Amino acid sequence: MKSMKTTSNKQSGPQWWLCWFMGIVILLAGGWAYRHFAPAWVGTGQTIINLPVPLSEFPDQVGQWQGSERQIASVTESYMRRNFADDYFSKRFTNKTHNQWADLYVVYCASRPSAIKGHRPRVCYVNSGWIHDSTETSEFTTLSGTRVPCLVHRFHKPPPSYVEYVVMNFYIVSGQLTNSEDEISRMVGRNPNSDGDPAKYVSQVQVSSTLETNVRAAAADLVDMVLYYLPDENGLVHADLGAPIDPNAQ
């Protein structure tokens, strides 16, 4: 028994040293890998995937709607960049003929498509002090006849600044329209867009105002133009192709 114990100790000595050495190697390799590859997963240092035509070129005049840029707070813009927003814009459109106004916000995520979930209204508005009242599924039809499934959210600000707000939003997943956040993960997964393909993306569109009638009117008139700037199911961007479209069409 004593002899067996001695033999066992002699064998375990080198094995222990080898395990310790391999552990140090794995630890160092893991640290190197994190420093080099983590930026692609946490939103810093990852290459932005650009649209063929940037959303900044979205027109200010669409039919009877006149738009103007809305200033995005620096803290909000920083949050958007951390959550893989590759392109976005925010404009307020006014229809003087019908005395209506609505805000149009579009965000495009391609470098990490699934990160769009960080931009949904029930996250952004609540974090900005709004109180969520309700959400319901709905749909609307654009001027071209496209039926768009959407969600209609209602928020309000607490007293003394009591304001009610209606936010309609939907998603475009590589050219397909949906109001389901579960569809996003199923269709694009959770991994980064390592191919840099601008047609593999998720975009969210929000149309908001104090009145739902304003929201629906603006969505019907403006969303065709939004789709004109984003890749369709075949990966084609009609704004880049110069496809005919009249931004002033009624």
VENNOR-V810083 format. One record per residue. N is the residue number from 0. RES is the residue in three letters. PSI is psi in radians with two decimals (NA if undefined). BURIAL is 1 if it has 9 or more other C-alpha atoms within 8 Angstrom, else 0. D_CENTER is the distance of its C-alpha to the mean C-alpha in Angstrom with 1 decimal. Layout:
# VENNOR-V810083
n,res,psi,burial,d_center
N,RES,PSI,BURIAL,D_CENTER
N,RES,PSI,BURIAL,D_CENTER
This chain:
# VENNOR-V810083
n,res,psi,burial,d_center
0,MET,-0.73,0,68.2
1,LYS,-0.72,0,68.5
2,SER,-0.71,0,68.3
3,MET,-0.68,0,65.1
4,LYS,-0.73,0,63.4
5,THR,-0.77,0,64.3
6,THR,-0.72,0,63.0
7,SER,-0.72,0,59.7
8,ASN,-0.66,0,59.2
9,LYS,-0.61,0,59.9
10,GLN,-0.60,0,57.3
11,SER,-0.38,0,54.5
12,GLY,-1.00,0,54.9
13,PRO,-0.62,0,53.4
14,GLN,-0.72,0,50.8
15,TRP,-0.76,0,49.6
16,TRP,-0.69,0,49.5
17,LEU,-0.72,0,47.5
18,CYS,-0.73,0,44.9
19,TRP,-0.77,0,44.6
20,PHE,-0.78,0,44.2
21,MET,-0.63,0,41.6
22,GLY,-0.72,0,39.6
23,ILE,-0.73,0,39.6
24,VAL,-0.78,0,38.6
25,ILE,-0.71,0,35.6
26,LEU,-0.79,0,34.6
27,LEU,-0.71,0,34.8
28,ALA,-0.68,0,32.9
29,GLY,-0.70,0,30.1
30,GLY,-0.72,0,29.9
31,TRP,-0.77,0,29.9
32,ALA,-0.70,1,27.1
33,TYR,-0.78,0,24.9
34,ARG,-0.58,0,25.5
35,HIS,-0.54,0,24.8
36,PHE,-0.31,0,21.9
37,ALA,-0.63,1,20.1
38,PRO,-0.57,1,18.1
39,ALA,-0.23,1,16.2
40,TRP,-0.36,1,15.2
41,VAL,0.03,0,14.9
42,GLY,0.07,1,12.9
43,THR,2.27,0,16.1
44,GLY,-0.09,0,17.9
45,GLN,2.43,1,15.6
46,THR,2.28,0,15.8
47,ILE,2.41,0,13.1
48,ILE,2.06,1,12.9
49,ASN,2.51,0,13.8
50,LEU,2.66,1,13.9
51,PRO,-0.65,0,17.6
52,VAL,2.02,0,17.5
53,PRO,2.63,1,15.3
54,LEU,-0.27,1,13.6
55,SER,-0.30,0,16.2
56,GLU,0.04,0,18.7
57,PHE,2.27,0,17.6
58,PRO,2.67,0,21.0
59,ASP,-0.29,1,22.3
60,GLN,2.02,1,24.6
61,VAL,1.85,1,23.6
62,GLY,-2.23,1,26.6
63,GLN,0.08,1,28.0
64,TRP,2.20,1,24.9
65,GLN,2.18,1,25.1
66,GLY,2.77,1,22.0
67,SER,2.57,0,21.9
68,GLU,2.46,0,19.3
69,ARG,2.29,0,18.2
70,GLN,2.23,0,18.5
71,ILE,2.22,0,15.5
72,ALA,2.52,0,17.3
73,SER,-0.65,0,17.5
74,VAL,-0.62,0,16.7
75,THR,-0.73,0,13.4
76,GLU,-0.68,1,12.7
77,SER,-0.72,0,13.8
78,TYR,-0.73,0,11.6
79,MET,-0.74,1,8.4
80,ARG,-0.69,1,10.2
81,ARG,-0.43,1,11.2
82,ASN,0.58,1,7.8
83,PHE,0.65,1,7.3
84,ALA,1.87,1,5.9
85,ASP,-0.50,1,8.5
86,ASP,2.67,1,9.1
87,TYR,2.85,1,8.9
88,PHE,2.79,1,11.8
89,SER,2.11,1,13.5
90,LYS,2.61,1,16.9
91,ARG,2.17,1,19.5
92,PHE,2.39,1,21.5
93,THR,2.33,1,25.0
94,ASN,1.70,1,27.4
95,LYS,-0.49,0,30.8
96,THR,-0.71,0,32.6
97,HIS,0.12,0,31.3
98,ASN,0.90,0,30.7
99,GLN,2.68,1,27.0
100,TRP,2.69,1,23.9
101,ALA,2.63,1,20.2
102,ASP,2.35,1,17.1
103,LEU,2.15,1,14.4
104,TYR,2.25,1,10.9
105,VAL,2.26,1,8.4
106,VAL,2.42,1,5.3
107,TYR,2.12,1,5.3
108,CYS,2.00,1,4.7
109,ALA,-0.63,1,8.3
110,SER,-0.55,1,10.2
111,ARG,1.43,1,8.7
112,PRO,-0.69,1,6.8
113,SER,-0.22,1,7.4
114,ALA,-0.14,1,5.9
115,ILE,-0.42,1,2.9
116,LYS,-0.38,0,6.3
117,GLY,-0.10,0,6.9
118,HIS,0.14,1,5.5
119,ARG,2.65,1,7.7
120,PRO,-0.69,1,11.0
121,ARG,-0.13,0,13.3
122,VAL,-0.96,1,12.1
123,CYS,-0.81,1,11.7
124,TYR,-0.74,1,14.7
125,VAL,-0.71,1,16.9
126,ASN,-0.33,0,16.4
127,SER,0.19,0,17.5
128,GLY,0.04,0,20.7
129,TRP,2.61,1,20.1
130,ILE,2.19,1,21.8
131,HIS,2.24,1,20.2
132,ASP,-0.79,0,22.8
133,SER,2.82,0,21.6
134,THR,2.35,0,19.1
135,GLU,2.66,0,20.3
136,THR,2.58,1,19.3
137,SER,-2.93,0,20.3
138,GLU,2.84,1,20.1
139,PHE,2.93,1,21.0
140,THR,2.28,1,22.5
141,THR,3.04,1,21.8
142,LEU,-0.54,1,24.8
143,SER,-0.10,0,24.8
144,GLY,0.08,0,25.1
145,THR,2.20,0,21.7
146,ARG,2.19,0,21.2
147,VAL,2.03,1,17.7
148,PRO,2.47,1,17.1
149,CYS,2.99,1,15.3
150,LEU,2.46,1,15.4
151,VAL,2.01,1,17.5
152,HIS,2.54,1,17.3
153,ARG,2.28,1,20.2
154,PHE,2.86,1,20.5
155,HIS,2.71,1,23.4
156,LYS,2.44,1,24.5
157,PRO,2.77,1,27.6
158,PRO,2.64,0,31.0
159,PRO,-0.03,0,32.2
160,SER,0.98,0,29.0
161,TYR,2.01,0,28.6
162,VAL,2.34,0,26.0
163,GLU,2.51,1,24.5
164,TYR,2.41,1,21.1
165,VAL,2.22,1,19.5
166,VAL,2.06,1,15.8
167,MET,2.26,1,15.0
168,ASN,2.73,1,11.6
169,PHE,3.00,1,10.7
170,TYR,2.63,1,8.5
171,ILE,1.97,1,9.6
172,VAL,1.78,1,10.1
173,SER,0.77,1,12.2
174,GLY,-0.12,1,13.9
175,GLN,2.39,0,14.4
176,LEU,2.40,1,13.8
177,THR,2.72,1,13.3
178,ASN,0.19,1,13.1
179,SER,2.11,0,13.3
180,GLU,-0.46,0,11.0
181,ASP,-0.53,0,13.8
182,GLU,-0.51,0,13.6
183,ILE,-0.90,1,10.3
184,SER,-0.66,1,12.4
185,ARG,-0.65,0,15.4
186,MET,-0.56,0,14.2
187,VAL,-0.16,1,12.4
188,GLY,-2.90,0,13.7
189,ARG,-0.13,0,12.8
190,ASN,2.73,0,14.3
191,PRO,2.75,1,13.2
192,ASN,1.38,1,13.5
193,SER,-0.37,0,17.0
194,ASP,-0.22,0,18.2
195,GLY,0.48,0,16.0
196,ASP,1.98,1,15.6
197,PRO,-0.27,1,13.3
198,ALA,-0.15,1,13.9
199,LYS,1.68,1,12.3
200,TYR,2.93,1,8.6
201,VAL,2.28,1,6.0
202,SER,2.50,1,5.3
203,GLN,2.41,1,5.6
204,VAL,2.26,1,9.0
205,GLN,2.32,1,11.0
206,VAL,2.19,1,14.7
207,SER,2.66,1,16.8
208,SER,-3.13,1,20.5
209,THR,-0.32,1,23.4
210,LEU,2.38,0,24.7
211,GLU,-0.56,0,23.2
212,THR,-0.68,0,25.5
213,ASN,-0.75,1,23.8
214,VAL,-0.82,1,20.3
215,ARG,-0.66,1,21.6
216,ALA,-0.77,0,23.6
217,ALA,-0.73,1,20.9
218,ALA,-0.78,1,18.4
219,ALA,-0.63,1,21.3
220,ASP,-0.43,1,22.2
221,LEU,-0.44,1,19.0
222,VAL,-0.56,1,16.6
223,ASP,-0.67,1,18.8
224,MET,-0.62,1,18.3
225,VAL,-0.81,1,14.5
226,LEU,-0.45,1,15.1
227,TYR,-0.47,1,17.7
228,TYR,-0.10,1,15.3
229,LEU,2.60,1,13.0
230,PRO,2.39,1,14.6
231,ASP,-2.97,1,16.5
232,GLU,-0.38,0,17.6
233,ASN,0.09,0,20.1
234,GLY,0.17,1,17.8
235,LEU,2.38,1,19.4
236,VAL,1.93,1,18.1
237,HIS,-0.51,1,20.8
238,ALA,-0.56,1,20.4
239,ASP,-0.55,1,21.4
240,LEU,-0.21,0,24.2
241,GLY,0.42,0,25.7
242,ALA,2.47,0,25.8
243,PRO,2.29,0,27.6
244,ILE,2.39,0,25.8
245,ASP,1.84,0,27.3
246,PRO,-0.24,1,24.8
247,ASN,0.22,0,27.7
248,ALA,2.48,0,28.3
249,GLN,NA,0,29.2
